[in-house]
């Protein structure tokens, strides 16, 4: 029997009411178990607030204001009445849920999915009106509870308190075997496609998950690095190792499939059209019909050898005026790893083998947009320190130090890779990527902005939650504060979001969505923050935090600094303080 949208909405209501991870997993696991294979795949996407994987899913393309037109059309209410309710509730899904009847006409999950897909793919002249009409038609068939979640899906903000980690656990639960979680997560790390993972699980079971491999065209979730206190500690952990520059740019995966090249950002978006020079260089220089390379793209002036700062480089992340920006800010991709080439997956191969294969595969070309990242292989701390100082003097962030026999740990943070950034000699060795979860009203001079400080959190990977670590009151201009409030108000919710742990109560809560880079003097223990609290009276907090730059559009909330990293940074900080005595 087809899974009905009513069943889905009932499960979503239960998910929204719960904050316990085990309960969320049980509810979602039961819903997934009741779904047929095709339904299960689509349901997973909808739980992520999208219609497909992040690198290929079409966007619905309707803002809340346009959705109001559809709600008015479907219900017969005036747009003025809809707008008034929206101003009060702050969520168009809640508004539709209150206006539409408690019982719908009966519609399946697949019918809803295909109608949303039709809305997303409507194009050409009159596409906006067509989208509104299709959405109104769909709303007429929905009950209030069903409409609430359908409209939230259309906005990409489902607000269920369910992240990818919870969905992975729920998939294992749906199969009746929680021990499958490791194999399911491996499949996800190699594909970045939870719907595909669900299909493999249902159709092929554990054997299919185990034999699943990376393929060009599907981004591999990036490997992540740990921190240490010094070059000496890096060498104690790794022994003889490979050091590379740490560029201040953005991570890119380059996938060659015959004469086609796909470029993927670190958050799995297809950004191929934004960097044509890198795609062209890949076709010229990569000696394989199919390959996956990983590197860092940075603004670079070949005539002077000068690296451009991140604030300049990031301006290349745009869909319009690509040619003009290409000329103004030339990019170079410094490739540092090889994950796949002509039928062979390299992820489990040691770094030495991957590097040798990369050097054989890529033909060096002067002044090209594709180059190999230089390396130093050493077991000498003085030599490593000298290499670090050289990279910093050239304007780079520092160095990466890698285990020679280490595998590529897709989607995981490990000591196979260690980062040493230019601030490692300071009290706090690195900046912290925080997720904004609310703000407090301004006082004094900032009263006119309606915002005075930001409540920021880090990510608890084990619990799939966000725990507060700082209240940020500096780092933005007057114009920046105004713009920040406008952005956060779009994600504001009346109560603490389901995935947020906080002792402080901000004036305005918002869904964990935006990631910002934060510099602080040190990490302290504080009763005011929840990060790493774990039943203790105090959590971890950033002392004198200030924002650096603007919102990191290349990072998802789950890409933020983790609680585990904060605890490790606190350890490093104390180690330095002890050794300085």
N, C-alpha and C positions, 0 to 999 in steps of 0.2 A: 504494500500500500504506500502511495506517495506521501512523503512527509509534508504535513500542512504547515502553513505559515503561522497558524494558531498555536501549534505545538512549539514552534521555534520561539514565538513571542512569550509563551508561558515560561519556557526555560530561561529566556532573557530576563524576564521579571524576577525570577528566583536568583539569577546571577547578580542582578543589580542590587538586590536586598542583602546579599551576603558579602562579607569581607574575608572570610576564612578560606585560605588557599585550598585546603582539602575538600571543602564543600564546593568551591568553584569547579575543581577538577572533576568531582563526582557528578555534578549536574551536567556539565558539558560533555563528559565522557558518556553518560547515559543517552544524551541527545544524539551524539555522533554514532553510537551503536545502533540506534533505530533507523539511521539513514542508509539508503542504498548508496552504492559507490559514487555515482555521479552527483547525488545530493550531498554526500559527505565532502567531496572535493569543493563544491560551491559553498557549502555551509562554513567550511574553514576560512575561505576567502572573506565571506560576509562577516565572520567574527573578527577579522582584521580590519573591517571597514573598507573593503575594496572588492573589486570584481575579478581579480586575478593576482598573479605574483607582482611584486613591486616594480619589476623591470619591464612588464608588458601590459599591465592592466590599464584599460581605458579609464579616464576620469569622467565622472558624471557631468561636471561642468555647470552646476547650478548652485549659486550662492543662496543664503537664507532669504534674501529679499525676493528672488525669483521663485523660490519654493512657496513663499506666501501667496503668490499669484495662483499657484496650483492648488493650494489648500482652500483658498477662497472659491476657486472654480469648482472644486469637488464638493464643498460643503454648502455653498450658497451664502456664506457669511461675507460681509464686506471686507475689503482689504484693510480698511481703517480699523475694524474690530480685530482682525488677525494681527495687525501691527501692534495694536495696544497690548494684546495678550503676549505677544513676543517680547515687547519691552519689559513686561512684568516677569515672564518666565525665563527669558534668556535662551530658549531652546525651541526651535520650530517643531521638533519631534514631540515635545511635551504639549505644545499648543494643539497640534493635530490630534494627539491622544485624548485631549479633553473635549474636543469638538465632535469628532467622529463617534458613531454609535459603538456600544460595547461589543456588539456582534457584527462580524463581517459577512460577506457573501460566500466565504469558503474559497480559499485559493492556496495552491501548493507553493512550497519553497521554490521549486524550479520555475514556476510561472512568474514569481516575483523576480527571481534572478534574471530571467530572459527579458523581462520588461525593463529592468534597470540597465541591462546591457544595451537594449534598443535606445534608451535615453542617452547613454554614454556615447554611442556611436552615431547618433544623429548629426549630420553635418550639412554644410552648404547653406544656401540662402534660406532664411527663415528657420534655421536650426534651433535657435533659442525658443521660439514660439512652439516648435514641434516638441521640444523637450518638456516644456511646461504642460502641453496638452497630454503627452504620454504619461507624465507623472500624475496629473489630475485623474486620468482614466484609471490608473493603478490605485490611487487613493480611494476612489469610489467603491472599490471591491474589498477594501481593508477595514478591519475593526480599529478602534482607537488604539489599543495596545500594539497591534501589528503596525499601524502607521507610525507610531512613535519610533520604533526601531528601524523601519524602512527609511524614514527621512534622516535618521542619524547615520545610517549606512551610506546614504547618498552624500552626506557631508564628510564622510570618512572619520567620524568621531562617534563610536558606538557607546562609550562610557560605561562599560560593563565591569571594569576592573580586571579584564582578562588580557594578558599580554601573550607574546609568542611562547614563552616558557610554559605558561599554564596550558596553552593549546597542545603543546608537545606532550605534557603529562596526561592530558585528557585523551589524546590519541592512543596512548598506551593503555589507558583505562578502558577505552572503548573496545580494544582487542582482548580484554580480559587478562592481560599480562603486563603489569607495571615494569617488569624487568626489560621490556622492549624499549624503554625510554632511551637508553644509550644508542641503540641502532637507529631509532627514529631521529634522534638529534643529529647523528652522523649524516644521515640522508639529507636532513635540512641544511646542515652546514655545507654540503656539496652542491646543493641546488638552489637555495634561497627561495624555495617554493613549497609552502606548507600544504597547498592543495595537491601538488604532485606527490608529496610524502604520504598524504592520506590515501591517495589512489594506490600507490605501491604497497602500502601496508595492507589495504583491503584485498587487493588482487593477488599479491605475491607473498605476503606474510614476511616472516623473519628472513627467509632465504633471499627474497628480493631486496630487502633493506640492506643485507650484508654485502650483496654483490653490486649494489648501486655505485656508480662512478661519476665523477665530474665530467662535464661535456662542454665544449665551447658553445656559447649562446646562453648558458645559465650561469650567472655569477656565483662564485664560491665566496662564502662568508669569510671576511679577512681574519688572518691570525693576528693576535694582539701581544704586546710586550709587557713585561713586568719592570719594576723599578728596583734599583739598589742604591746604596749610599755612596759608592765610589768605584772607580775603575778596579781597585784591588778586590773589592767584593765581587765584581763581575767575573774577574779571573778565577777567584776561589770557587765560584759556582760552575764556571764553564771550562776552565783550563784553557788550552790553546783554542782560539776562537777567531771568528771573522768579524771585523768592524767595518761599518759603512757610514756614510754621511746620513744624518737625519735632516731631511729637507723640510722647509717650512712652506709646504704646498698642500695639495690634496691627493688622496690615494685614488688610483685608477687601476682597474683591471682591463687589459686589452685582450679581446677574444677575436681570433681570426678564424673564419669559416669560409674557406675558398677565397673568393674575391671580395667577400664582405667582412667588415670589421665592426665589432660592437665594443663600445667603451662603457664601463659600469663604474659608478661612484661607490664610495664605501657603504652607502645605505641602499645599494642595489638598484639604483635608478639607471636607466639607459640614457647616457648623455652623449651618444655618438655624434649627434649633429652639432654639438657645441665646440668640438675640438677636431676640425677636419685635418689639420696638419699632422696630428698624431695618427689618425687613421691612415692617411696617405703614407706616412713614414713606415707604418707597420707593414703595409703591402709591399713596400720596396725592400725593407731590411730583414724581415722575419722569414727565414728559410724553411717554412713548414706550411702545408696546406691548411692545417688546423692547429691552433695553439692557444694557450692561456698564459699571458705574462702579467706580472704585477709590478707596479712601480709608483713613483710619486711625481705628480705633475707640478711644476713650479715655473713662475715667470722668470725668463732668462734672456739676457741680452748677449748674443754670441760675439758681437764685436768688442765687448769689454769684459766678457766673462762674469758679468754681475748678476747675482740672484736678486729677484725682486721680492719685497716683503709680502707676507700672506695677504694683507689688506689689499694689495694691488693684484696679486695672482687671482684671488677669489672673484674679482670682477669678470673673469672669463666665464664664470658659471652663469650663463644667460642663454636664452633661446633666440633672441633677436639681435640684430646688428653684429652677427658672428664675424663676418669678414672684416669689418672696421675694427673690432676688438682684437682680432687675430693679428692685425698689423700693429695696433697700439701696444698690445701686451703679448709678445711671442711666448709660447710655452715650450718646455722641453720635458718629456717624460723620461725619468731616470729609472730604468727597469732594474729590479733587484731580485726577482724570483721567477721561476718557471713552474707552473702547476700542471701543464698538459702540453703534449706535442704529438701530432700524427698518430693518435690511437693509444698513446701511453700516458697514464696518469702518474704524476711525479710527487704527489703530496706526501707519500710515505717514504720517499727516497731521502737519504741524508742531504744536508745542505751542500756539502762539497759536490755531490753528484748533480744536484739541481743547478748549481752555479756553473759547473763545467758544461752542462747541456745548454744553459742559457747563452754562454759565450760562443758555443758552436752555432747556435741558432740565429743570433742577431749579428748582422754585418755592420761594424762601425762605419759611420758616415759623417764627415766633418759638417758642423753647423746644422745637423739634422734635428728634427723634433723628437727623435728617439735615440737615447744613449744608454749605455750600461752604467749603473752606479759603480764608482770605484770602490775597491775593497782593500783592507789590510788584514792579513792573517798573522796573529802574534800571540805570544803568551807572556809578554813583557809589559808590566804596568806603566813604566816610563814611556815606552813607545806608544801605548794606548792613550796615555795622557797627552802626549805630543800631537797625536792624530786628532784628538778631541779639540785641543786648542787651535789647531790649523783650521778645522771645520768651522769653529765659532768665529775665527778671524775673517772667514770668507762670508760671514753673514748667515750661516746655517744654524739650526736649532741645537745641534750637538751630534751625537753618534748613536747608531744602533750596534749592539754587540750580540753575536749569534753563535749558538752551539753548532760546531762543525758537523756532528753526527745527528743533529736534531731534525725531526720531520716537520712538515708544515702543519701546524695545529689549527685547522680551519675553524673559525667561530669561537676560539678559546684563547684565553690568556695564559701564557706559560713562561717559564724561565728558559725556554729555547731561544727566546728573544729578550733582550734587556735594553732599555733606553736610558741614555745619559744625556740630559738636556743641559743647556748652558747655565741654568740656575741651580745645578746639583750641589754647588758649594754653599748655597744660601741656606737659611734656616728651613724653609720649605722648598723642597727640591723641584717642584713642578707646579704648573697650574692645575686646576681642577675643573673638569667639565661637569656643570651642574644643570639640573632640570628645574625650570621655574614651575612652582605649584601654587603661587598666590602672591598677593601684594598687600601692603599696608598703606593707608591714606597718608598723604603728605601733611607735614606740619611746618609752621614758619613760612619760609620763602617758597617751599614746595606745595603749600596748601592749594595754590592756584592750579597745580597740575593734577590734583586728585590722586597722586601716587608719590610715596616717599621712600619706600624700600621694597625689595623683592624677597620672597621666601623661596629658598632654593634647596634642592634635594639631590642626593646621589642614589644610585641604583643598587638594590639588594638582589643579586642574581639568584640566590637560593630561594627567596620568598616571592620573587617577581613583583617587588614593591619598590616604592620610592620613599626614602627616609630623609627628613630635613637635616641640613648640615650648616646652613648659613642664612643670615638676614643681611642682604646686600643693599648698601645705601650710597655707594659711590661708583664712579666709573662711567657715568652717562652724562651727556650734556643736557641742557634744558629741553632741547628739541628731542633728544633721545628718550627722556622720561615720558614726554607726551606720546611719542610713537609707541613706546613700550606699553603704555596703558591701553592704547587703542588695540594693540595686538592681543593682549591678555584678556581684554573684555570680550573678545570674540570666543574665547575658550572658558569664560567664567561659568561656574556652577554654584548653586545655592548652598551646597554642603561639601564637606571634605571629600575629595575623590576617593573611590574605593581602594585604589592602589597606593594611597599616600599615608605614611605614618608621620605624625607631627604632634609635638607638645604645644607649640605656639599656635595661636588662632589668628590668621590674617584677617583683614577686613574683607578681602575678596579671594575666594578660592578659584583656581583654574585647573583644567585638565593638564596632566604632565605632557607637554608637547614640545616646548622650545628648549634647546640646549644652549647654554652660554659658557664661555670660558671665564674662570674666576682666579684671580691672584690673591693670595693671603699671606700674612706674616708667618703664621704657624697654625698647627692643629692643636686644639686643646680639648679637655673633657668638659662637658657642660650639661646641666640638667635641663637646658632649654631646647635641646635637639635630640632627634630620634636615631640618627645614624649610628649603627653598631651598639645600640643601647642593650638589646637582648636581655631584658629583665633587670638590668643594672640601673642604679639611680641616675647615672650620667651617660650621655652619648658623646659622639665626637662632633666638634664644631670648628669652623674656620674663623680665625682671629683676624680682625680688620680686613674682611673680604672686599674686593672691588672688581667690577666687571672689566674684562679686557676685550676690546673690539665690540662686535655685535653678535647677533644670534648665529649659531653654527648651523646653517641650512643643510650642511652635508652630513649631519648626525641625527639619528633617531634617539628618542629618550633612552632606549636600552643601550645606546652607545656611550652614555654618560659614565663618568668615573664610578666605580663600584665601591660599596662599603668595604669590601675586602682590600681594595687599593688604598682607601683612606686609612685603614688600620695599619697597612704596610708602610705608608708614608709617615704615620705617627711613630712607628718603630724606627725608621730611618732617622727621623728627626731626633729622637731620644738617643740613638746611637751616636749621632754627631755631637750632641750636647755632652755626652759622657766622655767621648774621646777628646773634647776640647778642654776638659778639666786638667 
